[in-house]
Every structure is written in C-alpha cells, then in structure tokens.
Amino acid sequence: MCGRYSLAKPPKRIRVGHTEVVLFLSRPRYNVAPMQMAPVIRLRDGQPVVDELRWGLIPSWAKDTKLAASCINARSETVATKPAFRSAFKRRRCLVPADGFFEWEPLGKQKLPWLFVRRDAEPLLFAGLWESWQPAENPAVHEQTFTILTTTPNSVTAPVHDRMPVALSADAAARWLDEATTPEQLAALCVPLPDDALQRHRVSQVVNSARNDSPECVAPVLEQTGLDGL
C-alpha cells in the first residue's frame, strides 16, 4: 500500500504530456497522511489543473464518510470492477504529485520506515482517482476526495513491502488523464517503476506519527539492520 508520502520541494514544474503544470505549496509537506488535504492534478476543460482534495476516497453512493479510511489505496488489478472505484476509474482520474513515499519494514516488534525517491530527484506522479460525495443531510456540500493506485513492487521496494504506488512518466500521466484512453490501455500503465528509477534510505521513526511534519521525517538515518539501502 501507500500510506504516507512527502511533498516538500516547492515550487515544482511538472510535465504532463506536452503541458507544464506549476505546483505551488503553501508549506512543505514532509509527511502527508490519510484524511489530510493534498494537491492533485486533474483535467478541467481539457487542461491539467491543480486542486486540493482530501486523501481517502468516499464513493458517491456512500451513506457516510466511514469508507474513506479503507479507500486511501486502490489495487490496480481490481480497480475497474470494485464498486468503490469503478465509476471514478472510468471518469475521474487524477495524478498525485510527491517527492517520495514511505513504507515500513517489520523487524521484530518494530516497524522501521524507509523513504523511496526517484534517483533523478524528479517528482513522482502517482496514478489516482477522485470522487465527489454529498452528505444526505447537507446536499449543498461536495466533499472531494482521492485515492492512490498500487501495483506489485519492483526489486527496490519488494524487500520492504509487497505493494508500491503506480508512478507514471510524464507521457503516461497524460494518457492516464485522457478521457479517450481505454480501460485496457489504462491497465497497461499500472506497472511498477523500473528498478533503476528508485532508490531508498532509512528515515527516523518520527515519521510514524502523522502529527509530525518536519524535515526530520525525510532525513536519512544510519542503518539499523543488515538490509542495505539501494
């Protein structure tokens, strides 16, 4: 799964196909957690734009917000058929920009965090879905939420976790957003990043708490096990 990520190097110029999207952040985000607001890129009038949505998708048919916590990720293998995601997969796709993502390695009674980043220091663009939900008691409210798709791991993430977020190239990101892209073509985009695209380093357990959002969350720390960073 992907349960935390960082987005702390503004401003960013993010290429989506032949279009450049400029992302400005009000503050660095070193530890983005579920149920928090975060920027996503989606189409408006055919052009990619940046909007802030809440992480944890609430299906449009949901009676309340309880599903959000279990819908922070969507498995790419089943997203086209799962009731919570299939409508958004057809019509409401988005991109989730990030500097890196965290995963936790279970070691004895501890879970020790790693941060995964691109070797070239470029932003990651996660494949996402978004949804708009209206509570029955207040239909004027439109709660907009998103989820991040996951896939099987590459060799860099596999020693730590059995899933990783779907991260797209600039050209693949444009195809992901394109309403004309077929389900078969979308499925073909949901593959792991090449092994040589990512590197990882151990980070402090301060990131374990969603209340912590400081540079310490992403700073490398000394290895605590025999598992070497790649």
DODREN-830360 format. One record per residue (C-alpha): residue number from 1; residue in one letter; z, y, x. Coordinates in steps of 0.25 Angstrom, whole numbers, plus 5000, padded with zeros to 4 digits. Example, Ala and Ser with C-alpha at 12.3 -4.5 7.8 and 13.67 -1.06 7.14 Angstrom:
BEGIN
R,doti,dose,z,y,x
R,1,A,5031,4982,5049
R,2,S,5029,4996,5055
//
This chain:
BEGIN
R,doti,dose,z,y,x
R,1,M,5000,5000,5000
R,2,C,5000,5015,5004
R,3,G,5014,5021,5000
R,4,R,5014,5033,5009
R,5,Y,5005,5041,5017
R,6,S,5004,5054,5025
R,7,L,4996,5067,5023
R,8,A,5001,5077,5033
R,9,K,4990,5083,5041
R,10,P,4984,5095,5032
R,11,P,4974,5101,5031
R,12,K,4964,5090,5030
R,13,R,4949,5090,5029
R,14,I,4946,5077,5022
R,15,R,4931,5072,5021
R,16,V,4928,5065,5008
R,17,G,4913,5061,5010
R,18,H,4906,5074,5013
R,19,T,4917,5082,5007
R,20,E,4928,5088,5015
R,21,V,4942,5090,5007
R,22,V,4952,5099,5013
R,23,L,4966,5094,5010
R,24,F,4978,5104,5012
R,25,L,4992,5099,5010
R,26,S,5004,5108,5006
R,27,R,5012,5100,5016
R,28,P,5011,5088,5025
R,29,R,5014,5074,5019
R,30,Y,5019,5064,5029
R,31,N,5024,5054,5018
R,32,V,5016,5054,5005
R,33,A,5023,5045,4995
R,34,P,5020,5039,4982
R,35,M,5023,5049,4970
R,36,Q,5020,5061,4978
R,37,M,5009,5071,4977
R,38,A,4998,5070,4987
R,39,P,4984,5075,4989
R,40,V,4972,5066,4985
R,41,I,4957,5069,4985
R,42,R,4949,5066,4972
R,43,L,4936,5071,4966
R,44,R,4935,5084,4957
R,45,D,4921,5088,4952
R,46,G,4915,5078,4963
R,47,Q,4923,5084,4975
R,48,P,4935,5079,4982
R,49,V,4947,5088,4980
R,50,V,4962,5086,4984
R,51,D,4973,5085,4973
R,52,E,4987,5081,4973
R,53,L,4991,5069,4965
R,54,R,5004,5060,4965
R,55,W,5003,5047,4972
R,56,G,5005,5035,4963
R,57,L,4995,5033,4952
R,58,I,4998,5034,4938
R,59,P,4988,5027,4929
R,60,S,4983,5036,4918
R,61,W,4987,5025,4908
R,62,A,5002,5024,4913
R,63,K,5013,5028,4904
R,64,D,5022,5034,4915
R,65,T,5022,5036,4930
R,66,K,5028,5023,4934
R,67,L,5015,5017,4939
R,68,A,5014,5028,4950
R,69,A,5023,5021,4960
R,70,S,5015,5008,4959
R,71,C,5002,5015,4960
R,72,I,5003,5022,4973
R,73,N,4992,5012,4978
R,74,A,4981,5004,4972
R,75,R,4975,4992,4978
R,76,S,4960,4994,4981
R,77,E,4957,4979,4977
R,78,T,4962,4981,4963
R,79,V,4961,4996,4960
R,80,A,4949,4994,4952
R,81,T,4956,4985,4942
R,82,K,4971,4989,4942
R,83,P,4974,4997,4929
R,84,A,4982,5007,4936
R,85,F,4970,5011,4945
R,86,R,4957,5006,4940
R,87,S,4954,5019,4932
R,88,A,4957,5028,4944
R,89,F,4949,5019,4953
R,90,K,4936,5022,4944
R,91,R,4938,5037,4942
R,92,R,4949,5043,4950
R,93,R,4949,5040,4965
R,94,C,4955,5049,4976
R,95,L,4958,5050,4990
R,96,V,4972,5051,4996
R,97,P,4972,5058,5010
R,98,A,4982,5054,5020
R,99,D,4985,5055,5035
R,100,G,4991,5041,5035
R,101,F,4998,5031,5027
R,102,F,5011,5023,5029
R,103,E,5014,5008,5028
R,104,W,5027,5001,5030
R,105,E,5029,4989,5039
R,106,P,5040,4979,5035
R,107,L,5049,4975,5047
R,108,G,5062,4968,5044
R,109,K,5069,4977,5034
R,110,Q,5062,4989,5037
R,111,K,5048,4995,5033
R,112,L,5043,5003,5045
R,113,P,5032,5013,5042
R,114,W,5018,5015,5048
R,115,L,5009,5027,5047
R,116,F,4994,5023,5047
R,117,V,4984,5034,5050
R,118,R,4969,5035,5054
R,119,R,4966,5034,5069
R,120,D,4957,5046,5068
R,121,A,4968,5055,5061
R,122,E,4959,5058,5049
R,123,P,4965,5058,5035
R,124,L,4965,5045,5027
R,125,L,4959,5045,5013
R,126,F,4965,5035,5004
R,127,A,4958,5029,4992
R,128,G,4965,5034,4980
R,129,L,4965,5034,4965
R,130,W,4971,5045,4956
R,131,E,4975,5046,4941
R,132,S,4979,5056,4931
R,133,W,4991,5052,4922
R,134,Q,4996,5059,4909
R,135,P,5010,5056,4904
R,136,A,5010,5054,4889
R,137,E,5022,5063,4887
R,138,N,5014,5075,4894
R,139,P,4999,5072,4894
R,140,A,4997,5086,4900
R,141,V,5002,5081,4913
R,142,H,4992,5074,4922
R,143,E,4999,5066,4933
R,144,Q,4988,5063,4944
R,145,T,4992,5052,4954
R,146,F,4985,5044,4964
R,147,T,4985,5030,4971
R,148,I,4980,5025,4985
R,149,L,4972,5013,4986
R,150,T,4975,5002,4996
R,151,T,4968,4991,5003
R,152,T,4970,4980,5013
R,153,P,4975,4984,5027
R,154,N,4967,4985,5040
R,155,S,4973,4980,5053
R,156,V,4981,4993,5055
R,157,T,4989,4992,5042
R,158,A,4989,4977,5040
R,159,P,5001,4975,5049
R,160,V,5009,4985,5041
R,161,H,5004,4983,5027
R,162,D,4995,4975,5018
R,163,R,4988,4987,5012
R,164,M,4983,5000,5016
R,165,P,4977,5012,5009
R,166,V,4962,5013,5007
R,167,A,4958,5024,5016
R,168,L,4943,5030,5015
R,169,S,4934,5036,5024
R,170,A,4928,5050,5020
R,171,D,4915,5044,5015
R,172,A,4923,5032,5008
R,173,A,4932,5043,5002
R,174,A,4920,5050,4995
R,175,R,4916,5037,4989
R,176,W,4930,5034,4984
R,177,L,4930,5047,4976
R,178,D,4915,5046,4971
R,179,E,4915,5042,4957
R,180,A,4902,5035,4959
R,181,T,4908,5025,4969
R,182,T,4908,5011,4962
R,183,P,4921,5002,4962
R,184,E,4914,4992,4971
R,185,Q,4912,5004,4981
R,186,L,4926,5009,4979
R,187,A,4931,4995,4982
R,188,A,4923,4995,4995
R,189,L,4930,5007,5000
R,190,C,4944,5001,4999
R,191,V,4945,4995,5012
R,192,P,4955,4996,5024
R,193,L,4952,5007,5034
R,194,P,4946,5001,5047
R,195,D,4957,4996,5057
R,196,D,4953,5007,5067
R,197,A,4955,5018,5057
R,198,L,4970,5018,5056
R,199,Q,4982,5018,5066
R,200,R,4997,5017,5062
R,201,H,5010,5021,5068
R,202,R,5024,5019,5065
R,203,V,5032,5030,5058
R,204,S,5046,5033,5054
R,205,Q,5053,5027,5043
R,206,V,5056,5041,5038
R,207,V,5043,5039,5030
R,208,N,5049,5028,5022
R,209,S,5055,5039,5013
R,210,A,5046,5046,5004
R,211,R,5055,5058,5005
R,212,N,5051,5060,5020
R,213,D,5039,5068,5022
R,214,S,5039,5073,5036
R,215,P,5031,5071,5049
R,216,E,5041,5060,5053
R,217,C,5034,5051,5043
R,218,V,5021,5050,5051
R,219,A,5026,5052,5065
R,220,P,5025,5039,5074
R,221,V,5037,5032,5078
R,222,L,5040,5021,5088
R,223,E,5036,5007,5085
R,224,Q,5048,4999,5079
R,225,T,5041,4985,5079
R,226,G,5031,4977,5087
R,227,L,5020,4982,5078
R,228,D,5012,4992,5086
R,229,G,5005,5003,5080
R,230,L,4990,5002,5080
//
